[in-house]
Amino acid sequence: MRIVFGLLGAALSIVLVVYRERVVRFIGFINWAEEHLGSGGTYTLMVLIALLMFIFSLMYMTNSFDLIFGGIGVDFFQSAE
């Protein structure tokens, strides 16, 4: 199942990069991105989101996500016994 979700996430990230102009026309410009990332910041933000989604999908698919981030939050999310 990890492979299916990983490939689905990778495909969605590629679709986001290809159709980023249509996505921006649909959701509108993001003021924060335009301010902090410069002109065309919303498009840059879409590419960055797609890149992170692609990387995390591959990490989830290859089980390296758990190896790298597995120890983060263990004490916080540990069930009380």
C-alpha positions in Angstrom: 0.0 0.0 0.0 3.0 2.3 0.6 4.0 2.0 -3.0 0.5 3.0 -4.2 0.3 6.1 -1.9 3.9 7.0 -2.8 3.3 6.9 -6.5 0.0 8.7 -6.0 1.7 11.5 -4.1 4.5 11.8 -6.7 2.0 11.9 -9.5 -0.1 14.6 -7.7 3.0 16.7 -7.2 3.9 16.5 -10.9 0.3 17.4 -11.8 0.6 20.5 -9.5 3.8 21.6 -11.3 2.3 21.1 -14.7 -1.1 22.9 -13.9 0.2 25.5 -11.4 -1.1 28.3 -13.5 -4.6 26.9 -13.5 -4.4 26.3 -9.7 -3.3 29.9 -9.1 -6.1 31.2 -11.3 -8.5 29.0 -9.2 -7.3 29.9 -5.7 -6.0 33.4 -6.5 -2.7 35.0 -5.5 -1.3 34.4 -2.0 -0.2 37.7 -0.5 2.3 36.2 1.8 4.1 34.4 -1.0 4.1 37.5 -3.2 5.5 39.6 -0.4 8.2 37.2 0.8 9.1 35.3 -2.4 9.0 38.2 -4.7 7.2 38.7 -8.0 5.6 35.4 -9.0 5.8 34.2 -5.4 2.6 32.2 -5.6 3.9 30.2 -8.5 7.2 29.6 -6.7 5.3 28.5 -3.6 3.3 26.0 -5.7 6.6 24.5 -7.1 8.0 24.3 -3.5 4.9 22.6 -2.2 5.0 20.1 -5.1 8.7 19.5 -4.5 8.2 18.8 -0.8 5.2 16.6 -1.7 7.3 14.6 -4.2 10.2 14.1 -1.7 7.9 13.1 1.1 6.0 10.7 -1.1 9.2 9.0 -2.2 10.4 8.9 1.4 7.1 7.3 2.5 7.2 4.8 -0.4 10.7 3.7 0.5 10.1 3.7 4.2 12.9 6.2 4.8 10.4 8.7 6.2 10.0 6.6 9.3 13.8 6.1 9.6 14.5 9.8 9.4 11.5 11.3 11.2 10.6 8.3 13.4 12.1 9.7 16.6 10.6 13.1 16.4 7.7 13.6 18.7 7.9 10.1 20.2 7.8 11.5 23.8 5.0 13.9 23.0 2.8 11.4 21.2 3.6 8.4 23.5 0.4 7.0 25.1 0.1 7.2 28.8 0.3 3.8 30.5 
